[in-house]
Every structure is written in structure tokens, then in C-alpha cells.
Amino acid sequence: MELGQSSYPRRKTRQIMVGDVAVGGDAPVSVQSMTTTKTADVDGTLQQIYDLAMAGCDIVRCTCNETEAAEGLARIVPRSPVPIVADIHHQYRMALAALEAGVHCLRLNPGNIRRPEHIKLVAQEAKARGVPIRIGVNGGSLHPDLYKKYGGKVTPEAMVESAQMELAYFDEVGFEDVKISVKASSVPLMIEAYRQLADVVDHPLHLGVTEAGPLPGGLIKATAGISTLLAEGIGDTIRYSLTADPVEEARSGRALLEAMGLRERKNVDLIACPSCGRAEIDVIEVARQAQEAFGDREIPLQVAVMGCVVNGPGEARDADIGIAAGKNKGHLFVRGQNVAVVPEDEMVDALVEWATFIGEHGVDAALERAKSTGDAARRAAERDRAELLDEKGEDANRSEQRVEVIRKL
């Protein structure tokens, strides 16, 4: 049986783009997770985003529950290695602020933002920016009218109707870039709700068992619900909602997709920053060269290519091996520790050479190897970091301009 095949054909859906990640259509099933940090804590949130990306996460959701969170998103989005979804609850103005911050997608809960004019305004603004929206129906927060209609309890029919009501508002303003979830903490309820939803819409579906709980029970519940639907050809993107480090969510999601033959296992997990105003190299090209250089080498490492030494080694400190650009040179780091400095035109070769060494001898051996060069490498990185900050300032991404607009909303 070939990759992605099962006894059920994959459900045909529309395709939307969350940043550069395709969702639905013939795109691979993607993995999502959510940060647990305060979004206003930019450095802490970015560190977690990088950890998630290195664990196999394709899309990351961050809460946007206050102005400080929206301001944080304005600073986070340009530096994130993966697309960012803003999680919106109750306050439609936070959705507008998140759009101003440059997020790649919004998640709206129909049970929390209820005024039609607010829903339609957000959809109009998202449409103007080409930003998709996830309708995130949750069994624990249905509209009171739907509870009443369905006998005071959550049913699959009530959840599907909630999603359709939201879609109707979107249709009024011509907004179609939608993915939908109908999550519940009950596995049977969640499965039946998604089955019914799949019969009445052709939008991509985001799968999850909400509030699945801590390990190992949460892992079992989430897997039971998600894998049942995936095996039936239903689902375009998934999230494990665990009471655990979100990195466990990403790892679990990736492992499930690989186990079901829905994603290929990578020999090298190469991540790269998206480039920004501070980048000293063409990050996209260097990442492409690195991917090509690693080719089919069986080196199961996490490898990072970062555009600058100011933030790179810190954001990707959990990578087994990485390189960050400085002034005409590359700063190699192993698990966040600077180990060597190489000329810019030797960055990829050095990255492959050190990765091969780690693959054969391990991280500890690489750090031991770097004892004679580590101090000099750290000093060189600090010099380049200081020079770049002096030259381009703290806000090379012009994030503060977005923050000022957000504060005026």
C-alpha cells in the first residue's frame, strides 16, 4: 500500500494557505500545536515556537487575548519559522489587532463572538489581507440557543449547526478561506460530529479531541479520535490537545502521521528562520543548499539555518546543530553553544561536516571536540551580534510600527 492510502479514499476538500503551508486538497496532513507562554513574552514564545517546529510542527497557534499579546504577535510573526495562528476569544477587536500584527490565520470560536456584525467585520478584514479563518467549534462553548434547541446538551448535530451558522455569516461577505473544527472532549461525540460535518461541507477539517488531558490517557484519547477519522479519509490538519509540554503534542502528531503513512519520515529535520530585516544572508538559498547537500544522508538530526547571530542560536538552541550568519561568516552552534566560526562560503559544508560527526559520534563528542575553539567562537559571535545591533538596531523588522497601529485600534 502506497503512502497515504487506506481502505477509505482521502476526502476531497478545498485548499487554503496558512502562510506557506497548504491545508486541504492534495496537501499532506499538517501538524499543529499551541504555545503555552504569554504571547507578550516574545522571546519565550519564540523559543517555544522553534521547539515546536523542530519537533515536527507545521503551524503554531498563539493566544491573542489582550493588546499586549497582539503587540507580541507583531514582534513574533517576522521571526517565526512556521505560520502563526492567532487564537481569539470573545473580543473581536483582538482579531483585528492580530490581523494588523501580520498573523497567517485566525481561529474564531462561534460560541464566544456572537454578534453577526462583528463576525462579518472580521471576515471582511481577513479577506482583504488574504488571511484564512478557522471556525473552531468547541463542545464546551456552544451558543446558548443551540443548547436549548438540542435539549440542553451537546450533540454532533448542534456542533455542525454552529459551524454552518458561522459559515453563513462568512458567505454574506464573500469569505471562503475557511477550515473548520468541531472538537469535543468525548471521543465518540467528536468522531460523529466530524463525520456529519464532512458530509455537508467541502472545507478542510482540523481534527482534535479538546482537553484530552495529561499523559498517557490524553495521548490515548486523542489518538483514538484523530486516527479513526484519518483512517476514514477525514482530516487535513491535526492537533493533540494534551495537558503536557506542547512539544509532546507536536511529536505525537508527527509520529501518528508517520505511523499511518500520511507523512514521510525525514532523515534530517531542517528548519530555517523565514528571514527578516536583520538577515545577513539569503536564508532561503542557504537552506536550499543545505537541504540539497544533506540529500538522502541518514542523519536523523534537527538542523537549523538562521539568518543572523543576534537571535538565531537562542531561538534554535534545541537544534542538534545549526548555523547563524554574522558579518561575512557563519557561526556554528551545537545545542545552542557556539562551537566554530567559518567563512560565509563554507557555511553549508561546515554544517554538513559537523552534522555527520554528530550523527556518528553524538552531541557530547561534538561539544568535546569544540573545547579548543568554543571560547573564541563565542567571542566572535558576541562581536558580530553587537555590530549588527549597532548597525540595524533592535527593531530591524519594523515590528514597533505595527505595534503603534495596534495600540490605535
Secondary structure, DSSP 8 states (H G I E B T S, - for coil): --TT--SS------EEEETTEEEETTS--EEEEE--S-TT-HHHHHHHHHHHHHTT-SEEEEE--SHHHHHHHHHHGGG-SS-EEEEE-S-HHHHHHHHHHT-SEEEE-TTT---HHHHHHHHHHHHHHT--EEEEEETTS--HHHHHHTTTS--HHHHHHHHHHHHHHHHHTT---EEEEEEBSSHHHHHHHHHHHHHH--S-BEE-BTT-BSTTHHHHHHHHHHHHHHHTT--SEEE--BSS-HHHHHHHHHHHHHHTTSS---SSEEEE----TT-SS-HHHHHHHHHHHHTT-----EEEEES-TTTHHHHTTTSSEEEEE-SSEEEEEETTEEEEEEEGGGHHHHHHHHHHHHHHH-HHHHHHHGGGTHHHHHHHHHHHHHHHHHHH-S-TT-HHHHHHHHHH-
